Amino acid sequence: MLHPMHGPNRFKLGVFSANADGGLTLTRVPERWPATWDGIATMAKLADAAGFEFLLPIARWKGFGGEINSRETSMETLTFAAALSGITQRIALFSTVHVPMVHPVFAAKALATIDQASGGRAGLNIVCGWNPEEFDLFGLSMIDDRYAQGLEWSEILNRIYTEPEPFNFEGKFYNLKGVSGKPLPVQRPRPVTLNAAFSPVGRDFAAQTADFLFTTFMDIDSGRAHIIDMQARAAAVGRQMGVFTTCHVVCRPTQAEAEDYYEHYAVTMADTASVDFYMNQKQKNSSSHDPEAYLLHRKRFAAGAGTYPLVGTPRHIAEEMVRMSEAGFSGTTVSFVNFADELPYFIETVLPLLREAGLRE
């Protein structure tokens, strides 16, 4: 089958972060997403039936403190994708994998297992890590050349999938003997891979290892520069890449209702200590956002981890997505305060407008 990330829709949609409590939010509202398995399963089947292209989980091992300690509860992402493969039919199932914490030989076998179980719908979100507390949890040091380790990790995984005989690998980070792994994935030569690097060295890594880059931006027009930069980096190593963005959504019948709720959950009910910790750690260790974002958009970090806000009526949100497509983005992820409460209305009201605009079939 054709992997959904290569499907016909001009502007593709994914659900992001539903495997973790609170999703992308750092809020104290009682309706925040609890990330129970029953709720996740219902959400996944709904997105699958509605024609969403993919489900993308976040990989978290510790919460962010504060009153709520958001994301302390999160489903491990390889297991998450494997479990969802049995209850979905068409949607792509990504696993977000931390290079330093997960050995490439294990990752290759786990990912191939998911691809076999799902009929070729697996995907890999390759992450080199940014949170020192999570490195400490595993007894690891957060090294400066994490992307160099990522290149070795990716090479090992790809060789497992493509070399017919066992091989040895001698590198700076891995010294392996007689490496092999079966079964092979359904997708050849490997499952679809994405990365969300932002720094220059990270984007050079993405250009060599991923099929799609996910990026944040301050505003849609400035996002064009990220697309131009990434496509140039990919072309320099003889590859092509698509570029996605990522958004948090508050969709309501009126603009005032949407903006009032946004202010309520992201400002009045923000988990302030958690937001401070998250922004500080991201700014020091991740380079995942424009530097100005930390100064100007605290509300966006409480609301959706610094992603772009889609706040308003269904038509306003659809029009914003049209602008993203016109800027050159291949698609976006969406997240909500509560996926079960809000995703159905998004599907009912926004998707028809995207079809009307010619972005989706």
C-alpha angles and dihedrals in degrees: 000000000000110000109246092237087065094044128125102265112109093213114037127205133210135179111233132202101358090133091072132066110258091014105224094336129105097199138130098216111132093231093061113134112277096196096222115168094242091054093046092050092050091048093048093052090047093052091045093052091046092056101251110164101222152001114224120190128197119235110229130161099175136030127243098245123228122110096315102029090216119213095018084118109059136143115242105250106227090050089042092057093044092052092047092050090074096053101040131065113193112008122104115246116212127195118206107216128189109220096212095047101042122055114231094231090056093042092051093054094043093048092047090050091054091047091052093046093048098043095247101323100118123120136185125221101193115207128181095198137248110188113093093196090061091048088052090052089061094041091248133136117232100236125203095233097056091139091057087056088048091056091054091045092052093046091053093049092048093047091052087057098044111030115086096207133048113271140196122233125201116182141136093271105024132042106181134170129206095357117190138139138192144223100049118219120262089236113075131249089359142326119284109279132203136181135191102208118152107176120082093251090046093051091049086055091050091049090058100041113026140066095207135028122211115207141175125220140185094236136354096256092053088051090074090073091058091053093049091047095049096046090050092051091050093047090052090064094040098259140114125224137187119220125219131182131209130229143182115222137214107174119180136157092257134034091234093054091051095047093046092053092045090055090046099053100030100041114014094038099029115137091238100191091048092049091050092050094045095048093046094050093045093048093049100040114017115047086202098138140041107276090239090060092073091055100042108030113046087138090061091054092053091043101044118347093275095305123140115282121235100190122162145043123344090257093051091050093047091049091052090052090050088055090051091052092048089051089058104261116146092213145304143246121237131208133181141196087248118011096196093052099041110029094070092057091047090052093046097047111021103040094060089053091051089052089048089053092052096247096114136028 
